[in-house]
Amino acid sequence: MSKIPTTMLAAAIDRFGGPEVLTLHTLPVPVVEAGEVLIALHTSGVGSWDAWMSEHGLDSGATRFPFVPGTDGAGVVAALGGRVRRFEPGDRVYAYNYDTAGFYAQYAAVPAFKVGRVPPQFNLKSAGAVPTVGLTALQGIDDVLQVKKGESVIIHGAGGGVGHLAVQFAKWRGARVLATASGKEGLAFVRRLGADAAVDARQGDVTEAAARFAPGGVDALLALASGEVLERCIDAVRPKGRFAYPNGVEPVPVKRPGMQFTAYDAVAGVREFDRLGRAIQASRLKVHIAEAYPLAEAARAHERIAAGHVLGKVVLRIR
């Protein structure tokens, strides 16, 4: 590894606001604590939650300026805290840390338990896109909905960052998947991912499509978008069926009697990253990069997210 510099480039904010407040800064490289890994980042993921943090700050309320957004990314280990034994300098790693963010930068210091080894078949660009959305998708399909072989599942918002991975994980588990997406391009995209059926969330008849797909009602629904179409998807779930959505889907869906409703957050941990790595390899997961912006154009990346209808994942090119 080359010598670690004292300063780095980062896309950061000095006040809360929209994309216009996100500018390139020169900041000190984070000091790695005893239980942390310092990652020289190659690629960082961009999500709507990052834009929300730029407007509102950390959930903990402990936002300090200049604040560096970004909850995930991939790169190589640059340095290790004194208590870290799982990694070596130069290891290819990816990480997710919602609590303090900080990935829109050339370096990020991350608690070691929130860091995983990049699966062998992934390059660092694909790996940087995966942690937040991959953990959210896998845990939604496996842990919350507990999707089984032969079950019918609606994935609402299947073309987005979480959704396009959730389709693949559900198919890997042997489920039948009805995907909602937007427009001809979105429908073609989710079908290429393996969806058994697809319906246009903007113009299609979701009620009719669901009735054809599962006449007795679908077993499970993973919602990654809200609105009127989601309500029709919920209507299509069978009695005592399961419904899950990640926290952040707004407006919050109204609970229905007799249905298992679960809101959840992705969890990062040693076991969680090990399981994600195994699932990525076993499912032969494909990550679609919709756009890759240089670090200096992070504001444009947020504008792209705000415009909507992103197929796959937006990332920042750090190196």
N, C-alpha and C positions, 0 to 999 in steps of 0.2 A: 504494500500500500504506500502511496505517496504521502508526504508529510501533510498533516491537517492544518489548514490555514487558520488564522485567528478571526477572519471575517468571511462572510458569505453573502451571496445575493438571495433575496427572498421577496416574494410578493406579499405585501403587508398593508395594514390599514392604520391610520393615525386617529381615525374617528369612525363611528358607525355610519353606514350608508350603503348605497347601491354599488354597482360595478365601478363607478367613477372614483371611489375612494381607494380602490385597490391599485397600488403602484409599486414599482420596483424600489427596494431599499437595500442598503448595505448594513448588515447587522452582525453582531458577534456570533461565531459558531457556538452552539449550545455546549455547556460544560456537562460531560457525562457523569451521572451519579453512580453510586455503587451498584445499583440493581438495573442499570440502563444499558442500552446498546446505542451507539452513535452510528447512524446510517448515512452514507454518502448517497443521496437519492438520485435515481435515474429517471423515474417517472412517478408522478403523483396523480391520484384520482381527483376528479372534480364532480361535485354533486350539489343538489339543491340545498342540502344541509350546510354546505360550506358558505353558500350565499346567505343563508339565514344567519349564520354566525357573524358574517360581515355586517349584517344589519342590526343584530341584537346581542352578540357576544356569546360567551360560554354559558351553558346551563347553570354552572356553579356560581355565576356572577363575578368570577375572579378574573375578568378580562383585563389585561394590562397592555397599553399601547407602547410601541407599535405591536400590533397583534398579527400573527401569521396564521391564516386559515389552513384548512386541509386536514382530513382525518385519516388518510391512508396513502401508501406509496410503496415503491420497491427500489432497491439499490444494493449496495454491498456494505458489509460491516467495516467501518472505519476505525472504531475503538470500542473497548468493552469496559464496563464498570468492574470494580474489584470483586464483586460477588457473582459475576456472570460466568458460567461454565459451559453453557449449551452451544456457544458459537465461537468462531475464530475470525480474526480480521481477514477480509476478503470473501467471506461467505456471502452468497446471494440470498437476500432475505426480502420479505414483504411484511408490512405491519399495518395495524389499525389502532388508532388511539383517539377516540371521540372526546375524551375528557379534557385534553389540553390542545388538541389540533397541532399545527406547526409544520405540515408537510409541504406547503408551498415555498420550499426553500432548498438550497443545495445540501443542507444537512438537517437531520432531525434526531433528537435524543428521545428514545422510546423505552418504557419499561420492558424488560426482556420477555416477560410473560405475554406481551402483546405483539411479539415478533415470531414469524414462522419462516421456515426454509422454502424457497421458491421451488415448486414442482419442476422436475427435470425437463419436461417438454415445453415449459414456458420461457419466453424471453422476458427481459425486465420490463418492457413496454406493456405486455399483457399482464404480467404480475402486478404492476403498479395500479392497474385498473380494477383489480379483483377484491382486495381485502374487505372493504365495507360491504359492497354489493354481494360478494360471494358468501360471506358469513350470514348476511341477512337472508339470502335466497335459500341456502342449505338449511339453516335453522328453522326457517318458515316451513319448508317442505318436510323435513325429518322430525324436528323436535316439537313444533307447535301443532301442525296438522297431522303429523305421523302418517303420511301418505303410504298406502300399501299397493302392492301389485294388483292390477285389475280395477282399481278405483277410478272414478271420474273426477276430474279437477278442473275448475275454471281458474285461469291466471289472468287477472284483470290488470291491464297495463303491461302486457307481456313483451313489448318491444323495447322497454327501457333498460337501465343498467341492472337493476335487480331482476326484472321480469325475464330478460332473455336468458339469464342463468337459471332462474327458477324453472322455466320450461324444460331445460336440459336435465336438471336434477330430477324433476318429476318423471320425465320419460325414462331416465336411468333407473328409477324405482319401479318402473313397470306400469305407471298410471296412464290413463287416457286423458289427454289435455285438450281443453277448449280454450283458446287464447283470444283475448281482445287486443286489438291494435288499431292504429289510425291510418287510413288511406291504403291504396293499392300496394305501395312500397312496404308499409308496415305489415300488411297481411302476408305478403310474399316472404318477408323476413322471418316471421314467427313460424311459418310453414317450413322454411329451410332448417329451422332449429329443431323441428320434429313434432310440432303441434299437430294433433290429429284433425282438428278443425279450428277455423279462425273466423272471427266476425269483426266488422268495422265498428269501432266504438263510437264513431261520429255519425255514421249513416246507416249502419246495419240494424237489424232487428235482433237484439240480444235475447229477448224472451223466446222468440221462435227458434233461434239457433240452439239455445240451451235445451229446449223441449225435444228437438230432434236428436241432440247429442246424448241426453240422458232423460228419457221420458219419465222416470220416477223421481227425478231430481238428482243433482250432482252430489257427490259425497263431501267435497271440500272446495273451498274458495280461498285463494290468496289474492288480496286486494292491494295493488300498488298505486292506485289512483282512486279518486273519490268522485262524487257527483251523481247525477241521475242514473247514468249507466250502471254504476255500482249498485244502486238500489235494485235495479232489475236483475243483476247478477245474484244478489242476496236472495231475491224471490225464487231463484232457480235452485237453491240449495234444498236438499230433501229434509224432512223432519228429523231432528237430532243430528243433522250434519254439522260440519265444522267450518268456521270462518276465521281467518286471521289476517291481520294487517300490521305492518311496522308502524310504530309511533312516528308521527309526522304526516300521515295521510289526513288531509283536512278538506272539508269538515269531517269531524269524527263520525263514523257511521253509527246509526241508531240501532241499539240491540233489539233483536227479535226473540220472542219467547220460544223456548224449545230448541234453540240453536246454541252451539258452543262458540262463543265470541271471545277472541283473544287478541289483544294488542301486545306487541313485543318489541324489544330492542335486540340488535345483534350483540352477541357476547364474544369478546376476544379472550383467549387463554391458550395455554400450551396444548391442552387436549383439543380445543376448538380448531386451532391451526393445523394440528396433525390430522384431524378428521377432514378438514377442508382439503388438505393436500391429497389425501387418499381419494376423496370424492372427485377431485379434479382429474386425477389420473384414471380412475375407474370409469368415469363417465365420458372421458375424452373431451372434456369441456372446451368449447370454443368461445373466446372472448372477442366481441366485436368492438373495435375502437371507432367511434363515430367521427371524432375530431381530435387532433393532437396539437395543442398550442404551445409555443415557447413560454418559458416562465415570465418573460417580460410582458406577455399578452394575456395574463391571467384575467384581466378585466373583460377581454373579449370572450374568454371561456365562460365567465359568469353570464355575459349577455346571451351566449348561445344556449345555456341552460334555461335562462328565463324565457327564451323564445319557444321552448317546448318541442315536442315531437322528435326527440333525440332517439335514434335507433342504436342501442348499445350504450357505450360509455364515452364520456369526454375525459381527456387526460391533459396534463401538462408535461412537456418535455423539459426535464431539468438538465440532463447531460446527453 
